Amino acid sequence: MQRYTLSFLFLFLIAACTKLPPENEILDGPVEGLNAEESMRFLNGDRAFNNEIFTTENGLGPLFVATSCGACHAGDGKGHPFSSLTRFGQSDTTNTYLQFGGPQLQHRSIPGYMPEQIPNGAASSIFMPPANTGLGFIELVSDADILAMADPNDIDADGISGVPNWNYIPAYVASSQNSQSNNGRYICRFGKKGSVFNLLQQTANAYNQDIGITSLYEPYDTYTHQEVDPEVATQTVLDVVFYLQTLKAPIARNEGNGDIIRGKELFKIAGCEKCHREILHTRSSSISALSNKEFHPFTDLLLHDMGNALNDGYTEGSALPQEWRTPALWGLGLSKNSQGGSYFLLHDGRAKSIEEAIIMHGGEAEKSANQFKELSAAEKQKIITFLESL
């Protein structure tokens, strides 16, 4: 096979060594209320997520995107375009990727192997790595609550018809007693299209598809498609899952500021809160610090038609090409700290400011975007100031 030694070394050094500034202490650390044993698990997961670098000696590749978890999530914040992921292929009703392979492009390789390329004609989409904080709360929103927010037939005639992403889940993902099945599919909530069921699936997929590392849960090598021995310990995977579950949620700042208060009012008047729901609740959990809590993510975890401009032709689970899961807005104002000093918003980072991101909303969100456009410059700034305070 053709060798790419120099390019590999260059990419390897960038992926392994580039460290964008962490967001700051507002995002760092575990949720309050962990006991001693849980705190130790959190620290073990922190080390595995942020400090463990993979090389050819400990299983990297042969095809990969990055060499560590932290390479794509600096300071547990949003990713930079350099660390973006490319998803490709087209799934059918059995969640089998047809014709073109997929679902993730592994555009780097160890020496002796050719990086993967998107096949001609394959639908693809660029995904920016999300922030990691507060994920344990989102994981614990009940199916009943998600379904209560859904309005697939737009019964209230407000133009908003959010739906959950019903998707097939791997056998190793144990559905809880609160999970509802629909012909073998389950409500999922993670990922740009909300196609991943829980943080165990997200973590096992990331090891396998991002770093080329097999585990007990995802044992198939992404290059040969053959089952191989696990290259990361099961306990390490579980520690990373626990770390992601117990990272504290972003903390809103300056909530008593008059401009922020007015900006929040205008945000609701424009109809933004119909999808970006402020208040959600967790169900009961074995992690008492997360159990039966109110939290404020500003998302409904539902898919919405965002219009043709945001249609990449790519599907996941039951999500149509123009449908995207409402992203949580908490921590939005801290994003620039992990994105090199600039905003890269929406699923692919195309919006370079909060105002751009709002204006690019189409489909079900077009009415709210138009209402924002009609505001005075001062009113628009108050909404942005509010959003940057989250």
C-alpha positions as CSV (number, residue, x, y, z in Angstrom):
1,M,0.0,0.0,0.0
2,Q,1.1,3.6,-0.6
3,R,2.7,5.2,2.4
4,Y,2.0,8.7,3.7
5,T,4.6,8.9,6.4
6,L,5.3,12.6,6.4
7,S,1.7,13.7,6.1
8,F,0.8,11.2,8.9
9,L,3.4,12.6,11.2
10,F,2.3,16.1,10.6
11,L,-1.4,15.3,11.2
12,F,-0.5,13.1,14.2
13,L,1.4,15.9,15.9
14,I,-1.4,18.4,15.3
15,A,-4.1,16.0,16.5
16,A,-2.1,14.9,19.6
17,C,-0.5,18.2,20.6
18,T,-2.8,21.0,19.6
19,K,-4.6,22.3,22.7
20,L,-7.0,25.1,22.3
21,P,-7.6,27.1,25.5
22,P,-10.1,25.4,28.0
23,E,-13.3,27.2,28.4
24,N,-12.7,28.1,32.0
25,E,-13.7,27.1,35.5
26,I,-17.4,27.6,34.8
27,L,-17.4,24.4,32.8
28,D,-14.6,22.5,34.6
29,G,-15.4,19.9,37.3
30,P,-18.0,17.4,38.4
31,V,-21.6,18.0,39.3
32,E,-22.1,18.8,43.0
33,G,-23.0,15.9,45.3
34,L,-20.8,13.0,44.1
35,N,-19.6,10.7,46.9
36,A,-16.0,9.6,47.3
37,E,-16.3,6.6,45.1
38,E,-18.0,8.6,42.4
39,S,-15.4,11.3,42.6
40,M,-12.7,8.8,42.0
41,R,-14.5,7.4,39.0
42,F,-14.9,10.9,37.6
43,L,-11.1,11.5,38.0
44,N,-10.4,8.2,36.3
45,G,-12.6,9.1,33.4
46,D,-11.1,12.6,33.2
47,R,-7.7,11.1,32.8
48,A,-8.8,8.7,30.1
49,F,-10.7,11.3,28.2
50,N,-8.2,14.1,28.4
51,N,-4.7,12.6,28.9
52,E,-4.7,9.3,27.1
53,I,-3.1,9.6,23.6
54,F,-3.3,6.7,21.2
55,T,-0.5,5.7,18.9
56,T,0.2,2.6,16.7
57,E,1.6,0.9,19.8
58,N,-1.6,1.0,21.7
59,G,-4.1,0.5,18.9
60,L,-4.5,3.7,17.0
61,G,-6.2,3.3,13.6
62,P,-5.3,2.1,11.1
63,L,-7.9,4.7,10.0
64,F,-8.8,7.5,12.4
65,V,-10.0,11.1,12.9
66,A,-8.1,12.0,16.1
67,T,-5.7,10.5,18.6
68,S,-7.5,11.2,21.8
69,C,-11.0,12.2,23.1
70,G,-9.8,15.6,24.2
71,A,-8.3,16.4,20.8
72,C,-11.9,17.1,19.6
73,H,-13.3,18.6,22.8
74,A,-10.7,21.1,24.2
75,G,-11.7,22.0,27.7
76,D,-14.9,20.0,27.3
77,G,-16.1,22.8,25.0
78,K,-17.3,23.0,21.4
79,G,-14.9,21.8,18.8
80,H,-13.1,23.9,16.2
81,P,-13.4,23.3,12.4
82,F,-10.0,21.6,12.5
83,S,-11.6,18.9,14.7
84,S,-14.9,18.6,12.7
85,L,-16.3,15.2,11.7
86,T,-17.7,14.2,8.4
87,R,-20.6,11.9,8.3
88,F,-21.6,10.2,5.0
89,G,-23.8,7.5,3.5
90,Q,-27.6,7.1,3.5
91,S,-29.5,4.9,5.9
92,D,-32.7,3.0,5.2
93,T,-35.4,1.9,7.6
94,T,-33.2,-0.9,9.0
95,N,-30.4,1.6,9.8
96,T,-28.1,-0.1,7.3
97,Y,-25.9,2.2,5.3
98,L,-26.4,1.6,1.6
99,Q,-24.2,2.0,-1.5
100,F,-21.5,4.3,-0.1
101,G,-20.5,2.8,3.3
102,G,-20.3,5.2,6.2
103,P,-21.3,6.5,8.6
104,Q,-18.1,8.3,9.5
105,L,-15.2,9.5,7.4
106,Q,-11.8,8.5,8.8
107,H,-9.7,10.9,6.9
108,R,-6.3,10.1,8.6
109,S,-4.3,6.9,8.7
110,I,-1.2,5.4,10.1
111,P,1.7,4.7,7.8
112,G,1.0,2.1,5.2
113,Y,-2.7,2.8,4.8
114,M,-4.7,5.2,2.7
115,P,-7.1,7.5,4.5
116,E,-10.7,7.0,3.7
117,Q,-12.4,9.3,1.1
118,I,-16.0,10.1,0.5
119,P,-17.3,8.0,-2.4
120,N,-18.6,9.9,-5.4
121,G,-22.3,10.7,-5.1
122,A,-22.5,9.9,-1.3
123,A,-24.5,12.3,0.8
124,S,-22.3,13.9,3.5
125,S,-22.4,16.4,6.3
126,I,-19.9,18.1,8.5
127,F,-20.5,17.9,12.2
128,M,-18.8,20.2,14.7
129,P,-17.9,18.4,18.0
130,P,-20.3,19.5,20.7
131,A,-19.5,20.6,24.3
132,N,-19.5,17.8,26.8
133,T,-21.0,19.5,29.8
134,G,-24.3,18.7,31.3
135,L,-24.8,15.5,29.2
136,G,-25.8,13.4,32.1
137,F,-28.8,15.6,32.7
138,I,-29.9,15.2,29.1
139,E,-29.4,11.5,29.2
140,L,-32.0,11.3,32.0
141,V,-34.8,13.2,30.4
142,S,-37.6,10.7,30.2
143,D,-39.2,9.5,27.0
144,A,-42.5,10.6,28.3
145,D,-41.3,14.2,28.7
146,I,-39.8,14.2,25.2
147,L,-43.0,12.8,23.7
148,A,-45.0,15.5,25.6
149,M,-43.0,18.2,23.9
150,A,-43.4,16.6,20.4
151,D,-46.2,17.8,18.1
152,P,-45.8,15.8,14.9
153,N,-49.1,17.0,13.4
154,D,-48.7,20.7,14.6
155,I,-52.0,20.4,16.5
156,D,-51.6,23.9,18.0
157,A,-51.0,25.3,14.5
158,D,-47.9,27.3,15.6
159,G,-45.8,26.0,12.7
160,I,-43.6,23.9,15.1
161,S,-43.9,20.2,14.7
162,G,-40.9,18.6,16.5
163,V,-40.5,14.9,16.6
164,P,-38.1,12.5,18.4
165,N,-35.6,10.5,16.5
166,W,-36.6,6.8,16.7
167,N,-33.6,4.7,15.9
168,Y,-32.3,1.2,16.3
169,I,-29.8,0.7,19.1
170,P,-27.0,-1.8,19.6
171,A,-27.6,-4.9,21.6
172,Y,-25.1,-3.8,24.2
173,V,-27.2,-0.7,25.0
174,A,-29.6,-1.7,27.7
175,S,-32.8,0.3,27.4
176,S,-34.1,1.4,30.8
177,Q,-37.6,0.7,32.1
178,N,-38.5,4.2,31.1
179,S,-37.6,3.7,27.4
180,Q,-40.4,3.1,24.9
181,S,-40.0,0.9,21.9
182,N,-41.6,1.6,18.5
183,N,-41.2,-1.5,16.3
184,G,-37.8,-2.2,17.7
185,R,-36.6,1.4,17.7
186,Y,-36.1,3.7,20.6
187,I,-36.1,7.5,21.3
188,C,-32.6,8.8,20.9
189,R,-31.2,12.2,22.0
190,F,-27.5,12.6,21.3
191,G,-25.8,13.8,18.2
192,K,-26.6,16.5,15.7
193,K,-29.6,14.5,14.5
194,G,-30.3,13.0,17.9
195,S,-29.6,9.5,16.6
196,V,-27.6,8.1,19.6
197,F,-29.4,6.5,22.5
198,N,-27.1,7.1,25.5
199,L,-23.6,8.0,26.5
200,L,-22.4,4.4,26.5
201,Q,-23.2,4.2,22.8
202,Q,-21.8,7.6,22.1
203,T,-18.5,6.8,23.9
204,A,-18.1,3.3,22.3
205,N,-18.8,4.8,18.9
206,A,-16.3,7.6,19.4
207,Y,-13.5,5.2,20.4
208,N,-14.2,3.1,17.4
209,Q,-15.1,5.6,14.7
210,D,-12.9,8.6,15.8
211,I,-9.8,6.8,17.0
212,G,-10.1,3.3,15.4
213,I,-10.1,1.7,18.8
214,T,-12.1,-1.5,19.4
215,S,-13.8,-2.2,22.7
216,L,-16.0,-4.9,24.2
217,Y,-19.0,-2.9,22.9
218,E,-17.7,-2.1,19.4
219,P,-15.3,-5.0,18.6
220,Y,-15.1,-4.6,14.8
221,D,-12.0,-2.9,13.2
222,T,-13.2,-0.1,11.0
223,Y,-10.7,-1.0,8.2
224,T,-10.9,-4.8,8.0
225,H,-14.5,-5.0,9.4
226,Q,-13.2,-8.1,11.3
227,E,-13.8,-8.7,15.0
228,V,-10.6,-8.2,17.0
229,D,-9.7,-8.1,20.7
230,P,-10.6,-5.0,22.6
231,E,-7.9,-2.3,22.4
232,V,-9.3,-0.3,25.3
233,A,-10.3,-1.7,28.6
234,T,-14.0,-2.0,29.4
235,Q,-13.5,-0.2,32.7
236,T,-11.9,2.7,30.9
237,V,-14.9,3.0,28.6
238,L,-17.2,2.9,31.6
239,D,-15.1,5.5,33.5
240,V,-15.3,7.9,30.5
241,V,-19.1,7.4,30.3
242,F,-19.3,8.3,34.0
243,Y,-17.1,11.3,33.5
244,L,-19.4,12.5,30.7
245,Q,-22.5,11.8,32.8
246,T,-21.2,13.8,35.8
247,L,-19.5,16.8,34.2
248,K,-21.5,19.7,35.6
249,A,-23.8,21.8,33.5
250,P,-22.8,25.3,32.3
251,I,-23.5,28.1,34.8
252,A,-25.4,31.1,33.6
253,R,-23.8,34.4,34.3
254,N,-25.1,37.9,35.3
255,E,-28.7,36.8,35.3
256,G,-29.8,40.0,37.1
257,N,-28.4,42.3,34.4
258,G,-31.2,44.4,32.9
259,D,-30.2,43.8,29.3
260,I,-30.1,40.0,29.9
261,I,-33.5,40.0,31.5
262,R,-35.0,42.0,28.5
263,G,-33.1,39.8,26.0
264,K,-34.6,36.7,27.6
265,E,-38.1,38.2,27.2
266,L,-37.5,39.1,23.6
267,F,-36.1,35.5,23.0
268,K,-39.5,34.2,24.2
269,I,-41.5,36.8,22.3
270,A,-39.8,35.8,19.1
271,G,-40.9,32.2,19.7
272,C,-37.4,30.8,20.2
273,E,-38.3,29.1,23.4
274,K,-40.9,26.9,21.6
275,C,-37.9,24.7,20.5
276,H,-35.2,25.9,22.9
277,R,-37.0,24.9,26.0
278,E,-35.5,26.4,29.1
279,I,-36.6,23.9,31.7
280,L,-36.3,20.1,31.6
281,H,-36.2,17.5,34.4
282,T,-34.3,14.3,35.0
283,R,-35.9,11.1,36.0
284,S,-34.6,9.0,38.9
285,S,-31.0,7.8,38.6
286,S,-28.5,5.6,40.5
287,I,-26.3,8.7,40.5
288,S,-28.1,10.7,43.2
289,A,-26.5,14.0,42.1
290,L,-28.4,13.7,38.8
291,S,-31.6,12.2,40.1
292,N,-35.0,14.1,39.8
293,K,-33.4,17.5,39.1
294,E,-34.6,20.6,37.2
295,F,-32.1,21.9,34.7
296,H,-32.0,24.6,32.1
297,P,-30.5,23.5,28.8
298,F,-32.7,25.4,26.3
299,T,-33.5,22.4,24.1
300,D,-36.5,20.1,23.5
301,L,-34.3,17.3,22.2
302,L,-36.5,17.0,19.2
303,L,-35.9,17.0,15.4
304,H,-37.2,20.0,13.5
305,D,-37.3,20.8,9.8
306,M,-34.7,23.6,9.5
307,G,-35.3,24.3,5.8
308,N,-33.6,23.7,2.5
309,A,-30.5,25.8,3.3
310,L,-29.6,23.4,6.1
311,N,-30.4,20.3,4.2
312,D,-27.2,18.3,3.6
313,G,-29.0,15.3,2.1
314,Y,-27.8,13.2,5.1
315,T,-30.0,11.0,7.3
316,E,-29.6,9.2,10.6
317,G,-32.2,7.1,12.2
318,S,-35.7,8.5,11.5
319,A,-34.2,12.0,10.9
320,L,-34.9,13.4,7.4
321,P,-32.1,15.3,5.6
322,Q,-33.4,18.8,6.6
323,E,-34.2,17.8,10.2
324,W,-31.8,18.6,13.1
325,R,-32.1,18.1,16.8
326,T,-32.5,21.3,18.7
327,P,-29.1,22.0,20.2
328,A,-28.8,23.0,23.8
329,L,-27.9,26.7,24.2
330,W,-26.4,26.5,27.7
331,G,-22.7,27.3,27.5
332,L,-23.1,29.1,24.2
333,G,-21.4,32.3,25.4
334,L,-18.3,30.2,26.4
335,S,-17.9,28.6,23.0
336,K,-15.4,31.0,21.6
337,N,-12.9,30.1,24.3
338,S,-12.6,26.5,22.9
339,Q,-13.1,27.5,19.3
340,G,-10.0,29.6,19.0
341,G,-11.6,33.0,19.8
342,S,-14.3,32.9,17.2
343,Y,-17.8,31.3,16.9
344,F,-18.4,28.4,14.6
345,L,-22.1,27.6,15.0
346,L,-24.9,25.4,13.6
347,H,-24.2,21.7,12.9
348,D,-21.3,22.4,10.5
349,G,-19.8,25.6,11.9
350,R,-21.0,27.8,9.0
351,A,-22.4,30.6,11.2
352,K,-19.6,32.8,12.4
353,S,-21.8,34.7,14.9
354,I,-24.9,34.2,17.0
355,E,-26.8,36.6,14.8
356,E,-25.8,34.7,11.6
357,A,-26.9,31.4,13.2
358,I,-30.3,32.9,14.1
359,I,-30.8,34.4,10.6
360,M,-29.9,31.0,9.0
361,H,-32.8,29.3,10.7
362,G,-35.4,28.2,8.2
363,G,-38.3,25.8,8.0
364,E,-40.1,25.6,11.3
365,A,-37.8,28.3,12.7
366,E,-38.2,30.8,9.8
367,K,-41.0,32.7,11.6
368,S,-38.8,33.3,14.6
369,A,-35.8,34.2,12.5
370,N,-38.0,36.8,10.7
371,Q,-39.2,38.2,14.0
372,F,-35.6,38.6,15.1
373,K,-34.8,40.4,11.8
374,E,-37.6,42.9,12.5
375,L,-36.2,43.9,15.9
376,S,-34.1,47.1,16.3
377,A,-30.4,46.8,16.6
378,A,-30.6,47.4,20.3
379,E,-33.2,44.7,20.8
380,K,-31.1,42.2,18.7
381,Q,-28.1,42.9,20.9
382,K,-30.1,42.3,24.0
383,I,-31.1,38.8,22.8
384,I,-27.4,38.1,21.9
385,T,-26.3,39.4,25.3
386,F,-28.8,37.0,26.9
387,L,-27.6,34.1,24.8
388,E,-24.0,34.8,25.6
389,S,-24.8,34.8,29.3
390,L,-26.0,31.1,29.2
